[in-house]
Amino acid sequence: MQIGMIGLGRMGANMVRRLMHAGHECVVYNRSRGPVDTMVGEGATGADSLQDMVSKLDAPRAIWLMVPAAIVDSMIDELQPLLEPGDILIDGGNSWYKDDIARSDRLADSDIHYLDVGTSGGVWGLERGYCLMIGGDTASVTYLDPVFAALAPGSGDIPRTDGRDGPRVSAEMGYLHCGPAGAGHFVKMVHNGIDYGIMAAYAEGFILLKHANIGSDEHAADAETAPLANRRDFQYDIDVGAVAELWRRGSVISSWLLDLTANALNKDPALDNFSGRVSDSGEGRWTNIAAIEAGVPLHVLSAALYDRFNSRDAADFGNQLLSAMRFEFGGHHEKPGDSK
């Protein structure tokens, strides 16, 4: 099957590779020429412009956008006049599902189909495959099934869920038509919100393990320091990297994220290569907005999002104000930052 790919970054290029390995013909375009030349060297057809890409695709065209959410609309604005009725645009990035609904309606006026495909797999997708959460009309999803099947992980060695019999459905192969426009990115939004929460839980647990030896430190005895009840209770120099390795085997909290955590701690036990500034690309915020609108409590996912804000010093002024208030009402002086 023939498909166009716009955006050859960390994921887009590997998705092209996976598609070509499965025998699909890929026409590729990127704003900078270097990635296009690389993919041409591996068997793809290069395009010099959006017009050139459209001209090299047979109708009905299928064009996959793998670009940041902030430029999807401008990319669609450029593409729409070049397309014909029956063509299909696929947004495989992390867009807000409400934007997908608006885009689908707008493109429908020109009889152009729009699919939103939440794509999970990251830099490991070439090897492991991509989990695909798809929104849009059934006919377009069915037409592109060979593409989705090639990108998805397949059943692999994962045992079937108890009670599932008969032929495997697409969800068991790693891709699912979740519903009409926006449904794919809605499911991916929640997926990423959960991801925030899981990562935060691991991080908090390992913080406590790392501080299990605070009883060995000197602790000030003053009005500004909460006393440590019994220093003998915290005399454990725990190898957190070894614990991560341990939990990978037989533990109820084992997961691929824990595998990656163990890998990171093995390469850089003190994590000196990281400052601790944690970005959020939108999905965590959108998950919490959706929860508020639906009246659904998301205690863990909202706390995980706010923790990311805090990592970027967003709470500094508030913390300064807390210190100022303590000084005003009680004359409390701040202690040096490294004090226990």
Long-range contacts (C-beta under 8 A, 24 or more apart in sequence): 1-25, 1-62, 1-144, 1-146, 1-147, 2-26, 2-27, 2-57, 2-58, 2-62, 3-27, 3-57, 3-62, 3-63, 3-64, 3-144, 3-147, 4-28, 4-29, 4-47, 4-53, 4-54, 4-56, 4-57, 4-61, 4-62, 4-63, 4-64, 5-29, 5-63, 5-64, 5-66, 6-30, 6-50, 6-53, 6-63, 6-64, 6-65, 6-66, 6-67, 6-75, 7-65, 7-66, 7-67, 7-93, 8-35, 8-36, 8-38, 8-39, 8-66, 9-35, 9-66, 10-122, 10-123, 11-66, 11-92, 11-119, 11-121, 11-122, 11-123, 11-125, 11-130, 12-66, 13-38, 13-39, 14-123, 14-125, 14-126, 15-64, 15-66, 15-92, 15-119, 15-125, 15-126, 15-130, 15-151, 16-44, 17-42, 17-126, 18-125, 18-126, 18-129, 18-130, 18-150, 18-151, 19-147, 19-150, 19-151, 20-44, 21-150, 22-150, 23-150, 24-146, 24-147, 24-150, 27-53, 27-56, 27-57, 28-53, 29-53, 50-78, 50-79, 50-82, 51-82, 54-79, 54-82, 54-83, 59-84, 59-86, 59-87, 60-84, 60-86, 60-87, 60-88, 60-143, 61-87, 61-88, 62-87, 62-88, 62-90, 62-143, 62-144, 62-147, 63-87, 63-88, 63-89, 63-90, 64-90, 64-92, 64-117, 65-89, 65-90, 65-91, 65-92, 65-93, 66-92, 66-93, 66-119, 67-93, 68-93, 69-93, 69-94, 69-95, 69-96, 69-99, 69-281, 69-282, 72-99, 72-103, 73-99, 73-103, 76-103, 76-107, 80-107, 80-110, 80-112, 83-110, 83-112, 84-112, 85-110, 85-111, 85-112, 86-111, 86-112, 86-113, 87-112, 87-113, 88-112, 88-113, 88-114, 88-115, 88-140, 88-143, 88-144, 89-113, 89-114, 89-115, 90-114, 90-115, 90-116, 90-117, 90-144, 91-115, 91-116, 91-117, 91-185, 92-117, 92-118, 92-119, 93-119, 94-118, 94-185, 94-188, 94-189, 94-192, 94-281, 94-282, 94-283, 95-185, 96-185, 96-189, 96-282, 96-286, 97-135, 97-182, 97-183, 97-184, 97-185, 97-186, 97-189, 97-286, 98-182, 100-135, 100-181, 100-182, 100-184, 100-185, 101-181, 101-182, 103-181, 104-136, 104-180, 104-181, 104-182, 105-181, 113-137, 113-139, 113-140, 114-181, 115-140, 115-141, 115-144, 115-184, 116-181, 116-182, 116-183, 116-184, 116-185, 117-148, 117-184, 118-184, 118-185, 118-187, 118-188, 118-189, 118-191, 119-151, 119-188, 120-188, 120-191, 125-151, 128-153, 129-153, 129-154, 129-174, 130-174, 131-174, 131-175, 132-174, 132-175, 132-176, 132-184, 133-175, 133-176, 133-178, 133-183, 133-184, 133-185, 133-187, 133-188, 133-191, 134-175, 134-176, 134-177, 134-178, 134-183, 134-184, 135-177, 135-178, 135-179, 135-180, 135-181, 135-182, 135-183, 135-184, 135-185, 135-186, 135-187, 136-177, 136-180, 136-181, 136-183, 136-184, 137-180, 137-181, 138-177, 141-177, 145-170, 148-175, 149-173, 149-175, 151-175, 186-290, 188-283, 189-283, 189-286, 189-287, 189-290, 190-287, 190-290, 192-283, 192-284, 192-287, 193-283, 193-284, 193-287, 193-288, 193-298, 193-301, 193-304, 193-305, 194-301, 195-257, 196-280, 196-284, 196-287, 196-301, 196-304, 196-305, 196-308, 197-300, 197-301, 197-303, 197-304, 198-255, 198-257, 199-257, 199-304, 200-300, 200-303, 200-304, 200-307, 201-300, 202-257, 202-258, 202-261, 206-240, 206-243, 206-244, 206-261, 209-238, 209-240, 209-243, 210-238, 210-240, 212-236, 212-237, 212-238, 213-237, 213-238, 214-340, 217-340, 218-340, 219-340, 220-335, 220-339, 220-340, 223-332, 224-332, 224-333, 224-335, 225-335, 225-339, 225-340, 240-265, 240-269, 241-265, 241-266, 241-269, 276-311, 277-311, 277-312, 278-307, 278-308, 278-311, 278-312, 279-308, 279-312, 280-305, 280-308, 280-309, 284-308
